[in-house]
Amino acid sequence: MNIYFLLWLFLLHFIGDFVFQTRHIANNKGKNFHILFYHVSIYIFVLGLGLLPFSKVQIIGEFIGYNFWLHFFTDTITSKITKYFWDKQNIYAFFTTIGFDQFLHIVALSLTYNWLFVNN
């Protein structure tokens, strides 16, 4: 396992999931599938572009394909939960849910990295 590659992967995750997420996307992805799809598409574009120099296109294609759906599925659930807690002004539960969401994304990235990059 290459720790530097994983750190690069996690940085790409941060950029795609936070830096390129506008307030409009953050406020609406929990109630609009098109906006959620747009968010995940931007995220995957950043991930794929950042990984392109490091591996074969086929492996990167599989990696971003799996992570597209894993990210979409995770955010489908967690964005609805965070919206609920935000609307109720339960800030502790809101940020705890965001933290758990990030944990799930890191697990998904780590497992698919190990499966596709380390074992190929």
C-alpha positions as CSV (number, residue, x, y, z in Angstrom):
1,M,0.0,0.0,0.0
2,N,1.4,3.3,-1.0
3,I,0.7,5.9,1.7
4,Y,1.6,8.8,-0.5
5,F,-0.9,7.7,-3.2
6,L,-3.6,7.3,-0.5
7,L,-2.8,10.8,0.8
8,W,-3.1,12.2,-2.7
9,L,-6.4,10.3,-3.1
10,F,-7.7,11.8,0.1
11,L,-6.6,15.3,-1.0
12,L,-8.5,14.8,-4.3
13,H,-11.5,13.7,-2.2
14,F,-11.4,16.9,-0.2
15,I,-11.1,19.1,-3.3
16,G,-13.9,17.3,-5.1
17,D,-16.2,16.9,-2.1
18,F,-15.7,20.3,-0.5
19,V,-13.8,22.9,-2.6
20,F,-15.9,22.4,-5.7
21,Q,-19.2,22.1,-3.8
22,T,-21.1,25.4,-4.0
23,R,-23.5,26.5,-1.4
24,H,-26.3,25.9,-3.8
25,I,-25.2,22.3,-4.2
26,A,-24.7,21.8,-0.4
27,N,-28.2,23.2,0.3
28,N,-30.0,21.3,-2.3
29,K,-28.4,17.9,-2.9
30,G,-30.4,16.4,-0.1
31,K,-33.7,17.2,-1.9
32,N,-32.9,17.2,-5.6
33,F,-31.4,14.1,-7.3
34,H,-30.2,16.2,-10.3
35,I,-28.2,18.4,-8.0
36,L,-26.8,15.4,-6.2
37,F,-25.9,13.8,-9.5
38,Y,-24.2,17.0,-10.5
39,H,-22.2,17.1,-7.2
40,V,-21.0,13.5,-7.6
41,S,-20.1,14.1,-11.3
42,I,-17.9,17.1,-10.3
43,Y,-16.4,15.0,-7.5
44,I,-15.6,12.1,-9.9
45,F,-14.2,14.4,-12.5
46,V,-11.7,15.8,-10.0
47,L,-10.9,12.3,-8.8
48,G,-10.4,10.9,-12.3
49,L,-8.3,13.9,-13.5
50,G,-6.1,13.8,-10.4
51,L,-5.5,10.0,-10.8
52,L,-4.9,10.0,-14.5
53,P,-1.0,10.3,-14.3
54,F,-0.7,7.4,-11.9
55,S,-2.3,4.4,-13.5
56,K,-3.8,2.8,-16.5
57,V,-7.0,4.4,-17.8
58,Q,-8.9,1.1,-17.5
59,I,-8.2,0.8,-13.7
60,I,-9.0,4.5,-13.2
61,G,-12.2,4.0,-15.1
62,E,-13.2,1.2,-12.9
63,F,-12.2,3.1,-9.8
64,I,-14.2,6.2,-10.6
65,G,-17.1,4.1,-11.7
66,Y,-17.4,2.3,-8.4
67,N,-16.7,5.4,-6.4
68,F,-19.3,7.4,-8.4
69,W,-22.0,5.0,-7.2
70,L,-20.6,4.6,-3.7
71,H,-20.5,8.4,-3.3
72,F,-23.9,8.8,-4.8
73,F,-25.5,6.2,-2.6
74,T,-23.8,7.5,0.6
75,D,-24.7,11.1,-0.2
76,T,-28.3,10.1,-1.1
77,I,-28.7,9.1,2.5
78,T,-26.4,11.4,4.5
79,S,-27.5,14.6,2.7
80,K,-31.1,14.0,3.7
81,I,-30.0,13.3,7.3
82,T,-27.8,16.4,7.4
83,K,-30.7,18.5,5.9
84,Y,-33.0,17.3,8.6
85,F,-30.6,18.1,11.4
86,W,-29.8,21.5,9.9
87,D,-33.4,22.4,9.6
88,K,-33.9,21.4,13.3
89,Q,-30.8,23.4,14.2
90,N,-29.3,20.3,15.8
91,I,-25.8,21.4,14.9
92,Y,-24.1,18.6,16.9
93,A,-26.0,15.9,15.0
94,F,-25.5,17.8,11.7
95,F,-21.7,17.8,12.1
96,T,-21.6,14.3,13.5
97,T,-23.4,13.1,10.3
98,I,-21.0,15.0,8.1
99,G,-18.1,13.3,9.9
100,F,-19.7,9.9,9.5
101,D,-20.3,10.7,5.8
102,Q,-16.6,11.5,5.4
103,F,-15.7,8.3,7.2
104,L,-17.8,6.3,4.8
105,H,-16.2,8.0,1.8
106,I,-12.7,7.3,3.1
107,V,-13.6,3.7,3.7
108,A,-15.0,3.4,0.1
109,L,-11.9,5.0,-1.4
110,S,-9.5,2.9,0.7
111,L,-11.2,-0.4,-0.2
112,T,-11.5,0.3,-3.9
113,Y,-7.9,1.6,-3.9
114,N,-6.7,-1.6,-2.3
115,W,-8.9,-3.8,-4.6
116,L,-8.1,-2.1,-7.9
117,F,-4.7,-0.5,-7.5
118,V,-2.8,-2.7,-5.1
119,N,-4.1,-6.1,-6.4
120,N,-3.7,-5.2,-10.1
